[in-house]
Amino acid sequence: MLHVGINGYGTIGKRVADAVREQPDMTVHGVAKTSPDHVAESAVAAGYPLYVAGGSGVGEFETAGIAVEGTVDDMVAESDVVVDATPGGVGEQNRPLYEDHDTPALFQGAEDASVAETSFNARANYAEAIGEEYVRVVSCNTTGLSRLLAPLYETYGVERARATLVRRGGDPDQYCRGPINDILPDPVSLPSHHGPDVQTVFPDLSIHTAGLKVPATLMHVHSLNISLQGDPTTEAVRDLLADEDRIFLVPEGLGLDGPGALKEFARDAGRPRGDIWENCVWAESIHVEDGELSLFQGIHQESDVVPENVDALRAVAELADAEESMATTNETLGMGI
């Protein structure tokens, strides 16, 4: 049984903890929080051993009536692998802690790629992370792009990919994010950073990306134009993507015309927190002409990296190959909305 410590219990950390708990070969050794707030209370209520990270001492948690098991140093020392789910930039600062305890660690996509030996996407390059000490699970957008590109790359070859990413201004609980009433090129300089991040997974891929930030919180939407080396039919590409477990081909006629409807659909399907782990590719948007593929896809930024973290844990611990790990993760999470 792999004992997993989770440093950071926010948007990603809490979801990774719940996903790890569902795995037959893993257990949550503990989660680390910096503040004795309602999120810390919810971690204890969920049955996770709680450890103290950052400036708040154990005494501050105990004063607030929240029981703790020790400090983050204790958790790291006692865990087989740590998932660092702290805010961007903090993971890099935490790496010496993991090195001091000789504990392998996963980092998230907000960290610079240099923080780890491998940038990871289960569908695209699982084997590169096997047995590595430090692995970076790429961002929500890079995860979504990599999942889509992998089967196209393998089946037809990809000459060039162009993507416009319409990005949510903030997660639902990020009241201080924006814009409130605007549409912002983000960044204004082109190409955006998203393309180079995809190249950490596909080093030889020619890709150009642009980002826009809008006043929404639900999901990102990608508009993609992909030049294929082959010349498949539209129907062939639809069938190819429909066979991918982590791609939900949004059917025509259900009225799932945007992120709001998709989130409601996920909630009605009983998904925890209304999470959508899959890429949501609108089937009717798929079009191929003279080897040029275009489509729209929705990416739930709060959750699509969660199964990737689970698979990365197995790769680092050498518990399974890609096919076995992804199949287990898909089954335990209930993939296939």
PyMOL commands that set and color helices and strands:
alter all, ss='L'
color gray80, all
select helices_A, chain A and resi 11-21+38-45+58-63+72-78+90-100+113-115+122-129+140-155+194-199+234-242+259-268+272-274+283-285+306-317+322-333
alter helices_A, ss='H'
color red, helices_A
select strands_A, chain A and resi 2-7+26-33+50-52+70-71+81-84+105-107+118-120+134-137+158-168+184-185+207-214+220-228+247-250+279-282+287-289+292-299
alter strands_A, ss='S'
color yellow, strands_A
deselect
rebuild
show_as cartoon
